[in-house]
């Protein structure tokens, strides 16, 4: 991506961090420490864990055949090579793991692989790699993964790995690669999934140094601190097998629990750009309040790895029904009477002590469900209490009592009871609805809602005038958000950035002898036919007139040219390049082009007068 934008990886990291923190902030998500895996602390811990495992005999070295792009003259990192999953056969899967079946593998295991940079079929080239001996930790991992540290469904899935037997894990990637260089190994880098989870330690170390905290109290082998990780289910293998094994081998403690969640779908399907359901955080925030989504996710999220579906119709209905009609309505129905008839003063008496006690004693169950990440069950229990509160108000009918002379005390008592029930409900929901809770604190005229004072009712207490805490979702807002998602992605597709920045430095290659250059046969050719290649993101199929013969060439220029605009153009090709079998067919040469890539590519065109077959000297 950085290469495509013409900036350094560090600049890209900085840009993404700024965008993410802005979105997190507006979604009311706070961090004690927001840090990067590309940090001095992470480099130090990665080297420390590697060296300790090496000294313990958990690292091996051997030469392997590695995928290599013959056109770009580079080893291909996992994300730069695609093909068919060797297990389930899913197409267009990356070189380290299948996003369809979850199977992990090496790049050389892929079927029909191709380079995402050039489209060329990778060749195998020998390279020395370092391996982590995962099999050394099989007994420990079997016990650890079946001892409550991960969900049972995850544990059952991992048992498949044990049935096949654990194998060495390749922790090496060849240059060019963005990451940390392996100690004592020039141009060899740690695979990203070695240093990525170590980033947890690095971020905490950074936090400790800023706040005077002893890091070892939390990460040493004998630490009794609680340690939890929250991840997506697609990276469970790295976190539940490789990560605890690395920690064990280096003498650090392991996490108490790895909490994994499923994927997010929209309207029952994978997010789709064409349907407008590939909704970015920023697009959502431009149209809707963050707490609507926070509540909906909490109402559907559990401790399993089941996928969560954002059904947009259900989303609108549930937020309007639960938050507006049930929760906030309790406060709005009661506050008007207290303000108008009693100058904002709540009754000193509790009208229904048994009902109040039911709400208070629910704290143990609700807090326990939050602790176990059974958020949907907690929300159901809270909303069941909200139904009881509304039932109480409906039975008391303060709007009827207010019309009858001499029943003022009943009005004050019942409405004060309703306000106190609302206070407990919004306290339970404060982790989910922090902004509404803050507005409620102002309305209730109290300093802070928290679980510790939930059993302290407001009696003979003055509240402030009620102001609307939240508004209903208009279905039109949701429709506009979906439409905006379509427009944003269409605009991005049509106006892909032209680089305003200085192109990334492309140093002159090492000197060669004249004889080396003379071996390359460059010829003028005419493009007589140009076609799209089915299944290829970057390739066009060109038929080239070489004067006395035609050649078939696959060229990675699809992002820069439409096929029809190439037909009839003169260009230059490498005519004596050895034919190369690609997954789309045989490529019989190479067309020359200049530019950094993407849309910024220009095929070389000879001056007028040049004829097909002429040699370039």
NUROBA-578485 format. One record per residue (C-alpha): x, y, z. Coordinates in steps of 0.5 Angstrom, whole numbers, plus 500, padded with zeros to 3 digits. Example, Ala and Ser with C-alpha at 12.3 -4.5 7.8 and 13.67 -1.06 7.14 Angstrom:
# NUROBA-578485
525491516/527498514/
//
This chain:
# NUROBA-578485
500500500/506505502/509503495/502505492/502511495/509513494/510514501/515510506/512505511/513509517/509515514/503510512/503507519/503514522/497516517/493510519/494511527/491518526/485516523/484510527/485514534/480519531/475514529/476510536/475517540/468518536/466511538/467513545/473508546/478510550/485507551/490507557/496507552/495507544/502504541/505501535/508494534/513498530/517501536/523500540/520496545/517491540/524490537/527489544/522484546/522480539/530480539/529478547/524472546/528470539/534469543/532466549/528461545/534460541/539459547/534454549/534450543/527451540/530455534/533451528/536453521/535450514/535452507/528452503/525453497/522460497/517463492/521468488/518473483/522473477/520479474/521483480/527480482/524479489/522474494/515474495/512475502/506472504/501477502/504478495/502472493/496469492/493462489/488456491/488454498/491447498/486444503/479447501/481450494/478457495/481461490/485468491/488466498/494469501/500465502/500464509/493462511/486461508/480466509/475461508/477455511/482458516/487453514/494456515/500454510/507456507/507460500/510454497/503450499/499454494/496451488/496455482/500461485/501468482/505474484/500480486/505485484/507482477/502477476/508472474/508465476/513465482/519460481/522457487/529459489/533457495/534461502/536460509/530460514/530460521/524455524/521455531/520448534/513448535/513441536/517442543/511445546/506440544/504437551/504444554/499446549/495440549/494442556/493449556/488450550/484445554/484448561/479454560/484459557/480459550/473458548/471450548/469451540/476454539/479448543/476443539/478446533/485446535/485439537/485438529/492441529/494436535/491430531/496432525/502433530/505440531/511442526/516447526/514454524/517458519/519465523/523468517/522472511/527475506/528482504/525486502/520486508/518491513/519489520/525487525/531484522/533477525/539478530/546475527/542474520/543479515/537481510/533476514/526479518/522476523/515474520/510479522/506474526/512473531/513480533/505482532/503479539/509481542/506488541/502487547/508486551/511492548/505497549/505495556/512496557/511503554/505504559/509502565/515507563/511513563/507511569/512508574/509501574/514495575/513491568/515484571/509484576/505483570/509479565/514475569/513467570/510467577/505473576/498473579/496479575/490477570/492478563/487478557/487478549/481480545/482478538/478476531/477468530/481469524/488469528/486464533/492459531/497465532/495467539/493460541/499456539/505460537/504465542/504461548/509457546/514463544/512465551/513459555/520458551/522465553/520464560/514469560/507468563/502466558/495470558/489467562/484468557/484469549/477472547/476471540/470474536/467472530/466476523/461482522/456481516/451486514/444484512/446476513/452477508/459479507/460486507/459488500/462495496/457494491/451494496/453499500/454495506/462495506/461501511/467504514/467507521/468514519/462513514/457511520/459517524/458522519/450519519/449516526/450516533/456512536/452509541/446506537/452501534/455500541/448498544/446494538/453490538/452489545/445486544/448481540/455479542/457473546/463469548/463465542/466465536/459466532/459471527/455478528/450480523/448487523/441487520/440494518/432494519/433490526/438495528/433501527/428497530/432495536/435501538/428505537/425500542/430499547/433505548/428510546/421507548/423503554/429506557/429513556/422514556/422512564/426518565/422523561/415520563/417521570/421527570/416532567/411531573/417532578/419538575/413542574/409539581/415538586/420543583/425538582/425534589/424527589/420524595/424522601/420515601/421509597/414507594/416500592/422497596/421490593/421492586/427496588/431491591/430486585/433491581/439492586/440485587/441484579/447487580/451480581/448477575/449483570/456484572/458477572/455476565/459482563/465479566/464473562/463477556/456474555/454481553/447479549/445476556/446482560/443486555/437482555/436482563/437489563/431490558/427485562/428490568/426496564/420492562/418492569/419499571/415501565/410496567/410499574/409506571/403504567/400501573/401507577/398512572/401518575/398522569/391520571/393521579/396528577/388530575/385528582/386533588/389530594/393525591/400529590/404525594/402518590/404522584/411524587/412517590/411513584/415518579/421518584/420511584/421511576/427516576/430511581/429505577/432509571/438511575/439503576/438501569/443507566/448505571/448498568/448500561/454505562/459501560/455501553/452508553/457512556/455519553/447518555/450516562/454522562/447526560/443522565/448524571/447531569/439530569/440526576/444532579/449527581/457526581/458519578/454513576/457506578/456499580/458501587/453506589/447502585/444501592/443508594/437511592/436518591/431520596/429528598/434529592/433535587/434533580/435538574/430539568/430533563/433534557/432529551/438524552/437521545/433521539/430516535/433513528/430515522/430510517/432515512/439516516/441509515/439509507/443515507/449512510/448506505/448510499/454514502/458508502/456506495/458513493/465513497/467507494/465509487/469516487/475512490/475507484/474513479/479518482/485513485/490518487/495521483/501522487/503529488/509527492/516526490/516518487/520513492/527513491/529508486/536507486/540505480/542498479/549495480/554496474/554491469/559489463/557491456/557484454/551483459/547488456/548486449/545479451/538483451/535483445/530489445/525489439/520494436/513491436/506493434/500491439/495488434/490485440/489487447/484483452/483482459/485476463/479473467/481472474/487477474/487483478/493487474/494483467/492484460/494479455/497482449/498480442/505483439/507483432/514482431/515483424/516476422/512473427/507474433/508473440/503472446/505477452/502478459/503485462/502488469/499494466/491493467/491499472/494504467/490502460/484499457/485494452/482498447/487504447/493499446/491496440/495499434/500502439/508501438/512499444/518495445/519488448/525484451/524479445/529473447/526472454/525465456/518464455/515463462/508459464/503463468/497460470/493464465/498461459/505462456/508469456/513470451/517476452/516482456/513489454/517495457/514500461/516506466/513509472/512507480/506502478/498502479/495507474/502511474/505506468/507508461/509503456/515505452/513508445/519509439/519515435/515515428/518511423/520505427/517498424/515492428/521487428/527493429/532492434/533497439/541498440/
//
